[in-house]
Structure formats: structure tokens, C-alpha cells
Amino acid sequence: MSAVPASVAERVGPAFSVDGMLMARNKTREAIAEIAARVAPGMVEEDAVEMAKRVMLDAGLALSWHPTRVRFGRNTIKPMKQASEPGVILQENDIFFIDIAPRVNAWEGDGGASFVVGQNDQYERCAKDAELLFHEVRGIWKQRRLTGQALYAEAERIAKSMGWELNFDLPGHRVSDFPHATIHTGSLADFEATPSAMRWILEIHVRDPEKRFGAFFEDMLLEDEDYL
């Protein structure tokens, strides 16, 4: 049995709305695309973070419950709670990722994705595999209804088969009407029940085994039709 019953870990607040959560999710993905389109070689990481904040505010999104992150190059291997090395400049052939958590009215958004500028086959594969691994694990969740713990065990196994190291410092978490932290703060990787749709963020951070670069992808666990 889970130390925290699923009924407790998955409860929602009074403002919870399926339409609201999907709207927040969609606006988050739109903001990620807009931020990525404005990132270019020669940009300093700190300037990219400030630009990302402006993009979200201009779109009417509130900066929410975790810092806005845009990470370049060697900073892509760092755990999210570890500060970036300052002054890193995006190179002509490089990798970066975006991690944002805006709030749309009463609802939380949270999303991340990785991108490559220029040409580098390893970076391209890493960025692609992070997203592919997310959907592989989501497919396992949909078909086999595994626990959160088992899903991350599968994520680790698949990451290794792809040639990557899975960063367990990013173990997934609840998402809800704001703020989810008043409802449940435990991780998805520790959840000993089958996670429900529209309650959890699945985080995937893969790294080169030599720790030279990494890639990140996260989104809400949803049924297939909600990704259209």
C-alpha cells in the first residue's frame, strides 16, 4: 500500500476544471514553441530566461510556482534544482531546453522540451529520444496501468537501451488547480498506485553517459485524444 492513499494524492482543489487544465496545458506548449523560436546562437542563457518570461507575460500567463528555465549546452546536464553555470552562450551547433510552469487563471501549466540549433547528430538524437521516451512511458501507462514507481523503472530501462542515463532528480509531480503543493507534494516516481490522467506531470531528463549534454521533455499524463 502507498504511504499516501491515491484518493489523497490525487484529490483536486475547488477550482479544478478539465477544460481549464487542458487550456493551461495548451497555452504552455504554445509558449514553449514561441520561446524556442526566439532562441538563437550567440544568446546568453540568462538573457534567454528573461526573454522567456516576457513571452509568457505578453501571452497573459502568470509566472507561477517554479522558476522559468532555459538551459544551454553544458547546463543541460544539471538537475533542475541546481543553478546553471552563469554566462553560458548558445553555440552555432548546440542543444538547449525550456522548462516553464505558467498559471492560466486558476489552473497550472507545466511543460518542457529540447531543441537543437545547427547540426549535431548526437544532440538531435538526444532531444528526439527525450520526447520519444516520454511517449513510450505514457504508452506503457495507458496500456498496462502501472504504478508511478514502475513507470519510472520502465523509463530507466528504456533510457539505458537508448544509450542514455535517466536523471532521477526529476521524478514527476502533481499538477492541479493552483497551487498543487497544498494538495500533494509527493513525486510520481514514488507513487505506489496507477496515476490518473490530468493529475500528474511525467518528467523525462536524459543525459549523455559522459555527462556532456542532456535533453528534457515533460508534459501532463493524458489520454491520446487530449494530445490532438
C-alpha positions in Angstrom: 0.0 0.0 0.0 1.1 3.5 -0.7 2.1 5.6 2.3 -0.3 8.2 0.9 -3.6 6.8 -0.4 -4.3 7.6 -4.1 -7.5 9.3 -3.1 -5.5 11.7 -1.1 -2.6 12.1 -3.5 -4.9 12.7 -6.5 -7.5 15.0 -5.0 -8.0 18.4 -6.6 -9.0 21.8 -5.4 -12.3 23.7 -5.7 -11.3 25.4 -9.0 -10.3 22.2 -10.8 -11.7 22.1 -14.3 -10.9 19.7 -17.2 -11.3 22.4 -19.7 -9.2 24.8 -17.6 -6.4 22.3 -17.2 -6.3 21.5 -20.9 -6.3 25.2 -21.7 -3.4 25.8 -19.4 -1.5 22.8 -20.9 -2.1 24.0 -24.5 -1.0 27.6 -23.7 2.1 26.2 -22.0 3.0 24.2 -25.2 2.3 27.3 -27.3 4.6 29.4 -25.1 7.4 26.8 -25.3 7.2 27.0 -29.1 7.3 30.8 -29.1 10.3 30.9 -26.8 12.2 28.3 -28.8 11.6 30.3 -32.0 13.4 33.3 -30.4 16.4 31.5 -29.1 19.5 31.9 -31.4 23.2 31.2 -31.3 25.2 33.9 -29.5 22.5 34.4 -26.9 23.5 34.3 -23.2 21.4 31.9 -21.2 20.3 34.5 -18.6 19.0 36.7 -21.4 17.0 33.7 -22.8 15.4 33.2 -19.4 14.3 36.9 -19.3 13.0 36.6 -22.8 11.0 33.5 -21.9 9.4 35.4 -19.0 8.4 38.2 -21.3 6.9 35.8 -23.8 4.7 34.3 -21.1 3.7 37.6 -19.6 2.9 39.0 -23.1 0.7 36.0 -23.7 -1.3 36.7 -20.5 0.3 33.9 -18.5 1.3 34.3 -14.9 4.8 33.3 -13.8 4.0 30.6 -11.4 5.3 28.0 -9.0 8.8 27.2 -10.2 11.5 29.3 -11.9 11.5 29.8 -15.6 14.4 27.8 -17.1 16.2 27.9 -20.4 19.4 25.9 -20.3 22.1 25.9 -22.9 24.8 23.4 -23.7 26.7 22.1 -20.7 24.0 23.3 -18.4 21.5 20.8 -19.9 23.0 18.0 -17.7 22.3 19.8 -14.4 19.4 18.8 -12.1 16.7 21.5 -12.1 17.3 22.5 -8.5 21.0 23.1 -9.3 21.7 26.6 -10.6 23.1 26.9 -14.1 26.7 27.8 -14.6 26.4 31.6 -15.4 27.3 33.2 -18.7 26.8 30.2 -21.0 26.4 31.2 -24.6 24.5 29.2 -27.1 26.9 28.0 -29.8 26.3 27.6 -33.6 25.8 23.8 -33.2 24.2 23.3 -29.7 21.4 21.9 -27.6 19.0 23.7 -25.2 15.9 23.0 -23.3 13.0 25.0 -22.0 11.1 24.3 -18.7 8.2 26.6 -17.8 5.3 26.5 -15.3 2.9 29.3 -16.1 -0.5 29.7 -14.4 -3.6 30.4 -16.5 -6.3 31.9 -14.2 -6.8 29.2 -11.6 -5.0 26.4 -13.4 -1.4 25.2 -13.5 0.6 24.6 -16.6 3.9 22.8 -16.7 5.9 21.8 -19.7 9.3 21.3 -21.2 11.0 20.4 -24.4 14.5 20.3 -26.0 15.8 21.9 -29.2 18.9 21.8 -31.4 20.5 24.7 -33.3 22.8 24.0 -36.2 23.8 20.4 -36.9 24.9 17.8 -34.4 23.7 14.2 -34.7 24.2 13.4 -31.0 22.2 16.4 -29.9 19.5 15.7 -32.4 19.1 12.1 -31.2 19.1 13.1 -27.5 16.4 15.8 -28.0 14.3 13.4 -30.1 14.8 10.5 -27.6 13.7 12.5 -24.6 10.3 13.2 -26.2 10.1 9.6 -27.6 10.8 8.2 -24.2 8.1 10.4 -22.7 5.6 8.9 -25.1 6.9 5.3 -24.7 6.3 5.6 -20.9 3.0 7.2 -21.5 2.0 4.4 -23.7 3.0 1.8 -21.1 0.9 3.8 -18.5 -2.1 3.7 -20.9 -1.8 0.0 -21.8 -0.5 -1.6 -18.6 -1.7 0.9 -15.9 1.5 0.6 -13.9 2.2 2.5 -10.7 4.3 5.7 -10.8 7.2 3.8 -9.4 7.0 1.1 -12.1 6.7 3.7 -14.8 10.0 5.3 -13.8 11.6 1.9 -13.6 10.5 1.4 -17.2 11.8 4.8 -18.1 15.2 4.0 -16.7 15.3 0.7 -18.6 14.3 2.2 -21.9 16.7 5.2 -21.5 19.6 2.7 -21.0 18.6 0.8 -24.1 18.7 4.1 -26.0 22.2 4.8 -24.6 21.2 7.5 -22.1 21.2 8.0 -18.4 17.9 8.9 -16.8 18.1 11.7 -14.2 16.1 10.6 -11.2 16.3 14.1 -9.7 13.3 14.8 -11.9 10.8 12.3 -10.7 7.4 13.8 -11.8 4.9 15.5 -9.7 1.2 16.5 -9.3 -0.5 19.3 -11.3 -3.8 20.8 -10.5 -5.7 23.9 -10.0 -3.2 26.3 -8.4 -1.4 25.6 -6.1 -1.0 21.8 -6.3 1.5 21.9 -3.4 -1.4 22.4 -0.9 -2.8 19.2 -2.2 0.1 16.8 -2.6 3.9 17.3 -2.9 5.0 13.7 -3.5 6.7 12.6 -6.7 5.2 10.4 -9.4 8.3 8.1 -9.1 7.2 7.4 -5.5 3.5 6.9 -6.2 2.5 3.4 -5.4 -0.7 3.4 -7.4 -1.7 3.8 -11.0 -1.6 7.6 -11.8 -4.8 9.1 -13.2 -4.9 11.2 -16.3 -4.8 15.0 -15.8 -3.3 14.7 -12.4 0.4 14.2 -13.0 3.4 15.6 -14.8 5.7 13.0 -16.3 9.3 14.4 -16.4 12.0 12.9 -18.6 15.6 14.1 -18.3 18.1 12.1 -20.2 21.9 12.7 -20.2 24.9 11.6 -22.1 26.6 8.9 -20.0 29.8 11.0 -20.2 27.7 14.0 -18.9 28.5 16.3 -21.7 24.9 17.2 -22.6 21.3 16.3 -21.9 17.7 16.7 -23.0 14.4 17.2 -21.2 10.8 16.7 -22.0 7.8 16.9 -19.8 4.0 17.1 -20.2 0.9 16.1 -18.4 -0.2 12.4 -18.4 -3.2 12.5 -20.7 -5.2 10.1 -22.9 -4.3 10.1 -26.6 -7.2 12.2 -27.7 -6.2 15.1 -25.4 -2.9 15.5 -27.3 -4.7 16.4 -30.6 
